[in-house]
Each structure stands twice: as structure tokens, then as C-alpha cells.
Amino acid sequence: MPTLPQTGFVRQAQVLVFIPFSRATLWRRVSAGTFPAPVKLSERITAWRVEDIRQWIAEQGARD
């Protein structure tokens, strides 16, 4: 089973392994501000901070 790294960056495909969204839903939530925004690492590379993803997951668990 894949595990989320402790720190660093993850690309969209890696995010979607841990978050049960479609690509469209992921970007819709980013636009709505209900999911962390990615960081542009270069002109063609966009990634999310692992810390932001972990915090978002923790907040979802706290809502239950």
C-alpha cells in the first residue's frame, strides 16, 4: 500500500492515490478554496506540499 511521504512535494497522480477525487473534482476544490492549492515548481511542473495534504486529511477526520 502506498504511503504519503512525511515532507516534500507530490504530483497530481500521487495526490489522487490518497484523496478519493477525480481530477476534475480536485481542481474544482482547489478553485473553490476547499483543497490546498498546488505550487508551481517550474513552468511545466505543479505539485502539492505534503504537509498541506496531511493537514487537509487531518481536518477532514476532525469533522467526523
Secondary structure as GFF3:
##gff-version 3
##sequence-region A 1 64
A	DSSP	beta_strand	9	10	.	.	.	ID=ss1
A	DSSP	alpha_helix	12	18	.	.	.	ID=ss2
A	DSSP	alpha_helix	23	32	.	.	.	ID=ss3
A	DSSP	beta_strand	39	40	.	.	.	ID=ss4
A	DSSP	beta_strand	46	49	.	.	.	ID=ss5
A	DSSP	alpha_helix	50	63	.	.	.	ID=ss6
###
